[in-house]
Amino acid sequence: MAIVDQNLSQKAIDLENEYGAHNYHPLPVVLEKGEGVYVWDVEGKKYYDFLSAYSAVNQGHCHPKIVDALSSQAKKLTLTSRAFHNDILGVYEKYACEYFGFDKILPMNTGAEAVETAIKICRKWAYEKKGIAENEAKIIVCENNFHGRTTTIISFSNDPVARKNFGPYTKGFIKIEYDNLEALEAALMADSNIAGFLVEPIQGEAGVYVPSEYYLQKAKALCEQYNVLFIADEVQTGIARTGRLLATCGNCTCSNKNCSGTPEVKPDMLILGKAISGGVYPVSAVLANDDIMGVIRPGNHGSTFGGNPIAAAVAIAALEVVKEENLAENAERLGKLFRDKLEAFIPTSDLLLGVRGKGLLNAILINDTEESDTAWNICLKLRDNGLLAKPTHGNIIRFAPPLVMTEEQLLDCVSIIVKTITEFEK
Ligand SMILES: *Cc1c(COP(=O)(O)O)cnc(C)c1O
């Protein structure tokens, strides 16, 4: 039996290897089913999912309410394109604008597309509202950013693997150190053609770097002072992941009464993706107020699938689930518990150097060099012990389970992690 089962996984992996481009390096596990915080492989082994498809599945796998929204809309109307109106897009747009506290939303499909959209809006705003001379607008970004994979976005990445041999690169970006207000102010002061500041409230891909307290508030204030748009990429941090509806908080309608966050900061443009659909369908969006979104007029921008009826139905359901199931509160409470438990383990461990994060977006640091494969090998062991996670950069492992997790399940996961690292130290 075991031998036959092994073949099932290996066959699936071989097929991907033979016919799929090798643009990923997946953990060797082949999944066929998901429910809530769990996934099952083709051999029937059950795992805790501690990645949640990079925080796209915050509402848990195959959430029945979201899947119902998908299937009932799919039987009625799937795609009209924006050449015609449909009866659900406006309903979604109103719902999302009120939910996040903005005048307007521009619907797209993937996170990278939404980032591209924000860049285009920012540039157009700079020429038409701020009065920057054509083709001169610049956008400040941060070192070690991750905003997606398009040609323009990788142009301002500093990850050599993502960039090398994809040039020539798009101009108009200035890179500064993350979490460094002096660098931001110096960049704003040095150049009068700055249109925007694009930033992740927590750098997820880079290894879950949480900036200092008040960094975002002070950065926003600097942007206001220099008439520069503050653009928050919350594709990964948004939708309750960090213990609040948005990591920037904003004037969204988060219901977390125990929110321990610093005071709200409202971005001029908010970029959302991933969990806005609960991981059921590609849905992304840019939100802004009329003074900014008003620069976009018919023909300026678009997408055949952006704002399609299925996306609208799925996103409404996914956003409702976040409130109905108090996912922001749950993420905040369980995140604290998770970090407390692992911090208590650090003094007894040679391998675990630290744990950091916010809500249920966390990472552990492994005591080894950047180049070592220790973090990868720990992830293989975690898999064997029933928990799926992946290293981000070098010796950092990101832990981001679905937010529908219970306390009992989280404690079970903590013991799997502690047991695995302990086994490793022997
Ligand atoms: C994942 C991610 C993106 C890109 O989203 P895709 O849907 O993969 O294009 C952009 N920004 C951040 C912060 C992300 O985590």
PDBQT file of the ligand as one rigid body, heavy atoms in Angstrom, charges set to zero:
ROOT
HETATM    1  C1  LIG A 501       1.637  38.170  -3.477  1.00  0.00    +0.000 C 
HETATM    2  C2  LIG A 501       1.909  39.617  -3.468  1.00  0.00    +0.000 A 
HETATM    3  C3  LIG A 501       1.790  40.406  -4.638  1.00  0.00    +0.000 A 
HETATM    4  C4  LIG A 501       1.508  39.812  -5.996  1.00  0.00    +0.000 C 
HETATM    5  O1  LIG A 501       0.304  39.160  -6.082  1.00  0.00    +0.000 OA
HETATM    6  P1  LIG A 501       0.052  38.116  -7.285  1.00  0.00    +0.000 P 
HETATM    7  O2  LIG A 501      -1.404  37.776  -7.168  1.00  0.00    +0.000 OA
HETATM    8  O3  LIG A 501       0.945  36.947  -7.063  1.00  0.00    +0.000 OA
HETATM    9  O4  LIG A 501       0.362  38.825  -8.551  1.00  0.00    +0.000 OA
HETATM   10  C5  LIG A 501       1.982  41.766  -4.524  1.00  0.00    +0.000 A 
HETATM   11  N1  LIG A 501       2.298  42.337  -3.352  1.00  0.00    +0.000 NA
HETATM   12  C6  LIG A 501       2.442  41.620  -2.221  1.00  0.00    +0.000 A 
HETATM   13  C7  LIG A 501       2.783  42.309  -0.941  1.00  0.00    +0.000 C 
HETATM   14  C8  LIG A 501       2.269  40.232  -2.235  1.00  0.00    +0.000 A 
HETATM   15  O5  LIG A 501       2.438  39.520  -1.121  1.00  0.00    +0.000 OA
ENDROOT
TORSDOF 0
